[in-house]
Amino acid sequence: MIETIGVAGSIIICGSAIPQVVKTYRTRQAQDLSIAYLMTLLVGLALLEAYCLHVGDLIFIIGNSCSLLMTGLLIYFWFAFRRNIKSFL
């Protein structure tokens, strides 16, 4: 039962970024994204991923990898679509 809760949580957290990734890609606008938030989130997820790899928890390794990918995509979009962005914060 606990593993099911962990899987559900990982899917929800990973899936929560999908609408933002899709919207940013479709509109080609990223000025509303905070690069400071995205970079902080990326570092936190990377540290959490390192911990999960050390512990060997496959459920969270997969979930965090997905979240890292989504956050990485948003950071990429921020730089790729930055024509309308005036500042980093």
Secondary structure, DSSP 8 states (H G I E B T S, - for coil): -HHHHHHHHHHHHHHHTHHHHHHHHHHT--TTS-HHHHHHHHHHHHHHHHHHHHHT-HHHHHHHHHHHHHHHHHHHHHHHTGGG-----
